[in-house]
């Protein structure tokens, strides 16, 4: 299953489909002209409606649970609680790709300036290393803006795109050169 696809998504999709079909069949059973076309007992459409509503309720419950886990994770990252973040990501690996308020988890980890947290977030093989935040910054661009040398080196080891452009049009390589010798040397090393 795709890491961003959760049980709540499947329940929502199936529940919505059953609810729609149940409603259509119920309406069709009430209209005399359509009643003869569809040979479907009315009680089945009622069952489909009930099952669809139950599935939608379950999907809402799962979605709320997933959302509150994301809130807890983001709070732990913001407060620099490395051990809490590590434990949450071990128990709920799907949270690594989640975003809160449109901010990807990797950007939140960079903003925390905690290398340990970033390393845990980066352990996910399905992580999109080029995912932009709402301002259009890749993780590498964001780490350069915050002058986080170790995070820049870590992202380069993960093959981050050095030609990615910042919102103002500068490439990561150009930004590194502007920051000075220490940063530009990072881009010269073989990764």
PLY file of the C-alpha trace (Angstrom):
ply
format ascii 1.0
element vertex 191
property float x
property float y
property float z
element edge 190
property int vertex1
property int vertex2
end_header
0.00 0.00 0.00
1.22 3.53 -0.75
2.63 5.24 2.41
0.34 8.24 2.05
-2.77 6.07 1.64
-4.37 5.17 4.96
-7.25 2.96 6.04
-9.37 6.06 6.55
-9.03 6.88 2.83
-10.25 3.44 1.81
-13.15 3.51 4.27
-14.14 6.95 3.05
-14.06 5.94 -0.62
-16.00 2.70 -0.13
-18.41 4.31 2.35
-19.16 7.19 0.00
-19.72 4.76 -2.88
-22.11 2.57 -0.89
-23.95 5.59 0.43
-24.37 6.98 -3.09
-25.56 3.67 -4.54
-27.93 3.15 -1.59
-29.43 6.60 -2.04
-29.86 6.12 -5.78
-31.56 2.76 -5.27
-33.81 4.15 -2.56
-34.84 7.06 -4.78
-35.33 4.71 -7.72
-37.55 2.46 -5.59
-39.76 5.45 -4.69
-40.27 6.68 -8.25
-42.93 4.51 -9.95
-41.38 4.70 -13.43
-37.97 3.57 -12.16
-39.31 0.91 -9.79
-40.06 -1.44 -12.68
-36.63 -0.93 -14.27
-34.67 -1.88 -11.17
-35.55 -5.22 -9.65
-33.89 -4.46 -6.31
-35.68 -4.83 -2.99
-35.94 -1.61 -1.02
-34.45 -3.20 2.11
-31.11 -3.73 0.28
-30.80 -0.05 -0.47
-31.47 0.68 3.21
-28.71 -1.78 4.17
-26.32 -0.12 1.74
-27.17 3.28 3.24
-26.53 1.98 6.75
-23.22 0.29 5.84
-22.09 3.40 3.93
-22.85 5.66 6.91
-20.98 3.31 9.26
-17.93 3.30 6.97
-17.95 7.10 6.71
-18.16 7.34 10.50
-15.20 4.96 10.88
-13.14 6.87 8.31
-13.82 10.12 10.19
-12.68 8.49 13.44
-9.45 7.20 11.83
-8.81 10.56 10.21
-9.21 12.39 13.55
-6.89 9.88 15.23
-4.26 10.32 12.47
-4.61 14.11 12.67
-4.08 14.19 16.45
-1.00 11.94 16.08
0.38 14.42 13.54
-0.28 17.29 15.94
1.55 15.47 18.73
4.45 14.64 16.42
4.77 18.22 15.19
4.65 19.55 18.75
7.37 17.10 19.79
9.53 18.19 16.83
8.98 21.89 17.60
9.90 21.35 21.24
13.00 19.30 20.37
11.81 16.13 22.11
14.03 13.75 20.16
13.09 10.58 22.02
9.34 11.21 21.68
9.75 11.82 17.94
11.83 8.66 17.50
9.25 6.53 19.36
6.27 8.00 17.50
7.89 7.44 14.11
8.83 3.87 15.03
5.26 3.07 16.06
3.58 5.01 13.24
5.91 5.00 10.20
3.23 6.52 7.95
3.52 9.79 9.85
6.91 10.51 8.22
5.23 11.69 5.06
2.44 13.62 6.74
2.21 17.37 6.69
0.70 19.68 9.27
-0.51 23.08 8.12
0.99 22.28 4.70
4.53 22.07 6.13
6.24 18.78 5.26
7.69 16.94 8.22
11.22 17.20 6.82
10.97 21.00 6.78
9.70 20.96 10.35
12.68 18.78 11.31
15.09 21.21 9.61
13.45 24.15 11.38
13.92 22.39 14.74
17.70 22.46 14.08
17.87 18.99 15.65
19.97 16.67 13.51
18.73 13.61 15.44
15.11 14.39 14.51
16.02 14.97 10.89
17.92 11.68 10.71
14.84 9.82 11.97
12.60 11.54 9.43
15.12 10.74 6.67
15.12 7.01 7.46
11.92 6.63 5.45
12.83 5.28 2.01
9.58 6.68 0.57
10.34 10.23 1.68
10.23 12.73 -1.17
13.51 14.57 -0.64
12.44 17.28 -3.11
9.00 18.04 -1.61
8.48 21.77 -1.36
6.94 23.66 1.54
4.13 26.21 0.94
6.78 28.86 0.10
8.19 26.63 -2.67
11.43 25.67 -0.88
12.91 22.19 -1.11
14.47 20.80 2.09
17.96 21.59 0.76
17.05 25.22 -0.01
15.40 25.55 3.41
18.45 24.10 5.22
20.67 26.56 3.32
18.41 29.48 4.24
18.66 28.49 7.91
22.42 27.93 7.53
22.25 24.37 8.84
25.54 22.96 7.55
25.12 19.40 8.90
21.60 19.18 7.55
22.79 20.43 4.17
25.48 17.72 4.14
22.94 15.08 5.18
20.55 16.11 2.40
23.37 16.06 -0.14
24.21 12.51 0.98
20.58 11.61 0.25
21.08 12.99 -3.29
19.10 16.22 -2.91
18.94 18.21 -6.15
21.67 20.87 -6.07
20.06 22.65 -9.02
16.72 23.12 -7.25
15.66 26.75 -7.31
14.65 28.86 -4.34
11.52 31.02 -4.64
13.77 33.96 -5.60
15.31 31.94 -8.46
18.72 31.06 -6.96
19.93 27.46 -7.14
21.09 25.61 -4.05
24.63 25.74 -5.42
24.46 29.54 -5.84
23.12 29.92 -2.31
25.95 27.78 -0.94
28.55 29.94 -2.71
26.97 33.06 -1.21
27.17 31.52 2.27
30.92 31.03 1.95
33.68 28.50 1.56
32.40 25.98 4.15
29.09 25.57 2.38
30.38 25.58 -1.19
32.90 22.84 -0.29
30.00 20.61 0.77
28.78 20.68 -2.81
32.19 19.61 -4.17
32.41 16.40 -2.13
31.48 13.12 -3.81
28.31 11.67 -2.29
0 1
1 2
2 3
3 4
4 5
5 6
6 7
7 8
8 9
9 10
10 11
11 12
12 13
13 14
14 15
15 16
16 17
17 18
18 19
19 20
20 21
21 22
22 23
23 24
24 25
25 26
26 27
27 28
28 29
29 30
30 31
31 32
32 33
33 34
34 35
35 36
36 37
37 38
38 39
39 40
40 41
41 42
42 43
43 44
44 45
45 46
46 47
47 48
48 49
49 50
50 51
51 52
52 53
53 54
54 55
55 56
56 57
57 58
58 59
59 60
60 61
61 62
62 63
63 64
64 65
65 66
66 67
67 68
68 69
69 70
70 71
71 72
72 73
73 74
74 75
75 76
76 77
77 78
78 79
79 80
80 81
81 82
82 83
83 84
84 85
85 86
86 87
87 88
88 89
89 90
90 91
91 92
92 93
93 94
94 95
95 96
96 97
97 98
98 99
99 100
100 101
101 102
102 103
103 104
104 105
105 106
106 107
107 108
108 109
109 110
110 111
111 112
112 113
113 114
114 115
115 116
116 117
117 118
118 119
119 120
120 121
121 122
122 123
123 124
124 125
125 126
126 127
127 128
128 129
129 130
130 131
131 132
132 133
133 134
134 135
135 136
136 137
137 138
138 139
139 140
140 141
141 142
142 143
143 144
144 145
145 146
146 147
147 148
148 149
149 150
150 151
151 152
152 153
153 154
154 155
155 156
156 157
157 158
158 159
159 160
160 161
161 162
162 163
163 164
164 165
165 166
166 167
167 168
168 169
169 170
170 171
171 172
172 173
173 174
174 175
175 176
176 177
177 178
178 179
179 180
180 181
181 182
182 183
183 184
184 185
185 186
186 187
187 188
188 189
189 190
